[in-house]
Amino acid sequence: MKCRKEKGYLVGTWFEGTHLALKEVFQLSYFWCRQTHMREEMMFDMRRQDGSTIGSEALCDWNNFYREICLEHYLRNPVQLGGLGTVMEIDETGSTTVGASSPTSNGCSGSLSVGATAVC
C-alpha cells in the first residue's frame, strides 16, 4: 500500500514562497490592475491589524511580478497592432492625453493612438 502525499495548492506557482497572506497578494493585484493607488496609499490601505505594513521594496517586487505576468502572456499570445497603411503610436508612459487608454482583460494598460496615415 502506497502512502498518499499531500501537496499545497501554491506549490509550483509564483505564489509559492511568498511571505504575504494570500488576501494581501490579491489586494495588491487589484490595486495594480486598477492603477488606483500610489505606493504610499497601498502601504496605508494594506496596513495589518498589528500596525505593520508591506515594505516599499516588497511592493516594488510585486509590481514587477505582475508586469512579468503580462509580458509572459503577450510572449505566448502575440497581438498584431496596426497593419498596412496604418501608423501606430504607443505611449508607454500610460498618459491618456493622446488616444484612448483601455485596460486589457488581464489588467495591463497603456495608451494607443491610431492614425490613418498611409505608409509607403
Secondary structure, DSSP 8 states (H G I E B T S, - for coil): --------TTTTSTTTT--S-HHHHHHHHHHHHHT---HHHHHHHT--TTS----HHHHHHHHHHHHHHHHHHHHHS-----BTTBEEEEETT---SSSEE---TTS---EEEEE-----
